[in-house]
Amino acid sequence: MHINIHPITWLHQISRAEENSVLPATQSTVKDLILAKVFPEEYFIVDNHNQCIADCFLNVYDAKDSIYIKGHYSYQDHNYILLEHYDTAFIDRSCFLLGSANNYYHFVFDCLPRLRFLNAHHEKILIDRYALAESTYQRQFLDLLGLDLEQFEGLERGFTYICRDLTVSSNRVDTHFG
């Protein structure tokens, strides 16, 4: 069992940090990465500099149900998380991380809007394995949108996926009404 420590950066903060960003910090951020590691279900990634990049819905303070996140701490205003590595699979293609949610509302309003960043150079769209099962509402939405299901790669929980090229985006639509 191998544990690594990675500083965590939230995707929605990246646009603030990059001076040439054309997107305001309150909108989506798109990041293209090389040899990034994808951790399914929680949907955070680790880039090739061992920087952890998380979506705005990953809650590192409630990691008790995670098979990857084993703990967290803060040091000098940086958040760090402890990651547990499992079996790895290499995807030698240009990938787009759609992610998924086992919740109708979050799938429709958090995941599907990311498709606006999908383009022709993406060979695979990464999504949870269960979303591609027969008669799921996720699959029905993908069919309705006219997407080729052969382009999707179903990710298994318990694997770390290493992608040759990966595009990841945040979705800055405020879907948490409180």
Sequence and secondary structure as in RCSB ss.txt:
>XXXX:A:sequence
MHINIHPITWLHQISRAEENSVLPATQSTVKDLILAKVFPEEYFIVDNHNQCIADCFLNVYDAKDSIYIKGHYSY
QDHNYILLEHYDTAFIDRSCFLLGSANNYYHFVFDCLPRLRFLNAHHEKILIDRYALAESTYQRQFLDLLGLDLE
QFEGLERGFTYICRDLTVSSNRVDTHFG
>XXXX:A:secstr
  EEEEEEEEHHHHHHH TT  S TTS  EEEEEEEEEETTTTEEE TTS EEE TT  TT  TT SSEEEEEEE
TTEEEEEEE  EEEEEEEEEEE    SSHHHIIIIIGGGGGG  TT  EEEEEGGGGSTT HHHHHHHHTT  GG
GEEEE TTEEEEEEEEEEE         
